[in-house]
């Protein structure tokens, strides 16, 4: 069960419907899970968040491995199991070592890392 009810267009004040429509169009329909299911309650904020997410995930020059490492490190530090479970497989696929992923998950000393990984 979702923490918040699914938001529909008719629940949104008229002045925020263009932002709602933009966010929903980008998602392909109703947003029922993940951070977007929370932020859609404020359509203008959700619209702005989507632009930032697009930039950070797809337009930066950081290697995917470092992006995913930063995401799972933050997810673990902030106790965000949803984000951890969504991104640990992506981190593996991007080349983050299993030893590093396990150490982060278990809050154990980290294995040797590259300079890029240490910076993240």
C-alpha positions as CSV (number, residue, x, y, z in Angstrom):
1,X,0.0,0.0,0.0
2,X,1.3,3.4,-0.9
3,X,2.1,5.9,1.8
4,X,0.2,8.6,0.0
5,X,-2.9,8.1,-2.2
6,X,-2.3,8.2,-6.0
7,X,-2.8,11.8,-7.2
8,X,-5.2,12.3,-10.1
9,X,-5.5,15.3,-12.4
10,X,-8.9,16.3,-11.0
11,X,-7.4,16.6,-7.5
12,X,-4.9,19.3,-8.7
13,X,-5.7,23.0,-8.6
14,X,-6.2,24.4,-12.1
15,X,-3.0,26.6,-12.0
16,X,-0.8,23.5,-11.4
17,X,-2.4,21.2,-14.0
18,X,0.1,22.2,-16.8
19,X,3.0,21.1,-14.5
20,X,1.0,17.9,-13.5
21,X,0.4,17.1,-17.2
22,X,4.1,17.6,-18.0
23,X,5.2,15.3,-15.2
24,X,2.7,12.6,-16.0
25,X,3.5,12.8,-19.8
26,X,7.2,12.2,-18.9
27,X,6.3,9.1,-16.8
28,X,3.9,7.6,-19.3
29,X,0.9,7.7,-16.9
30,X,0.1,7.7,-13.3
31,X,3.0,7.8,-10.9
32,X,2.4,5.1,-8.3
33,X,5.8,4.4,-6.8
34,X,9.2,5.9,-6.0
35,X,10.1,9.5,-5.1
36,X,7.8,10.7,-7.9
37,X,4.8,9.4,-6.2
38,X,5.5,11.7,-3.3
39,X,6.6,14.8,-5.3
40,X,3.7,14.7,-7.7
41,X,1.6,16.0,-4.7
42,X,3.3,19.3,-5.6
43,X,3.3,19.3,-9.4
44,X,5.5,22.4,-9.9
45,X,8.1,21.0,-7.5
46,X,7.9,17.6,-9.3
47,X,8.4,19.3,-12.7
48,X,11.5,21.1,-11.4
49,X,12.8,18.0,-9.7
50,X,12.5,16.0,-12.9
51,X,14.7,18.5,-14.7
52,X,17.4,18.2,-12.0
53,X,17.1,14.4,-12.0
54,X,17.5,14.3,-15.8
55,X,20.6,16.5,-15.5
56,X,22.2,14.5,-12.7
57,X,21.4,11.1,-14.1
58,X,21.9,11.5,-17.8
59,X,23.7,14.7,-18.7
60,X,26.7,14.9,-16.3
61,X,30.2,13.7,-17.2
62,X,30.6,11.4,-14.2
63,X,31.0,7.8,-15.2
64,X,27.9,5.7,-14.5
65,X,29.9,3.6,-12.0
66,X,30.6,6.7,-9.9
67,X,27.0,8.0,-10.2
68,X,25.6,4.7,-9.0
69,X,28.2,4.5,-6.2
70,X,27.2,7.9,-5.0
71,X,23.6,6.9,-5.1
72,X,24.0,3.7,-3.1
73,X,26.4,5.4,-0.6
74,X,23.8,8.1,0.0
75,X,21.0,5.6,0.2
76,X,22.8,3.6,2.8
77,X,23.9,6.6,4.8
78,X,20.3,7.9,4.9
79,X,18.7,4.5,5.4
80,X,16.7,4.6,2.2
81,X,16.0,0.9,1.4
82,X,13.8,1.8,-1.7
83,X,16.7,3.7,-3.3
84,X,19.3,1.0,-2.2
85,X,17.2,-1.8,-3.7
86,X,16.6,0.2,-6.9
87,X,20.3,1.1,-7.4
88,X,22.5,-1.7,-6.0
89,X,21.8,-3.9,-9.1
90,X,22.6,-0.9,-11.3
91,X,25.8,-0.3,-9.4
92,X,26.9,-3.9,-10.0
93,X,26.0,-3.6,-13.7
94,X,28.0,-0.3,-13.9
95,X,31.1,-2.0,-12.5
96,X,31.0,-1.2,-8.7
97,X,32.7,-4.2,-7.1
98,X,30.6,-6.7,-5.1
99,X,33.0,-6.2,-2.2
100,X,32.3,-2.5,-2.1
101,X,28.6,-3.0,-2.4
102,X,28.6,-5.6,0.4
103,X,30.7,-3.4,2.7
104,X,28.4,-0.4,2.2
105,X,25.3,-2.6,2.8
106,X,26.8,-4.2,6.0
107,X,28.4,-0.9,7.2
108,X,31.8,-2.6,7.3
109,X,35.2,-1.2,6.5
110,X,35.5,-0.4,2.8
111,X,37.8,-2.4,0.6
112,X,40.5,-0.7,-1.5
113,X,39.1,1.7,-4.0
114,X,40.1,3.8,-6.9
115,X,40.7,7.6,-6.5
116,X,37.3,8.2,-8.3
117,X,35.5,5.9,-5.9
118,X,37.2,7.4,-2.9
119,X,36.1,10.9,-4.0
120,X,32.5,9.7,-4.3
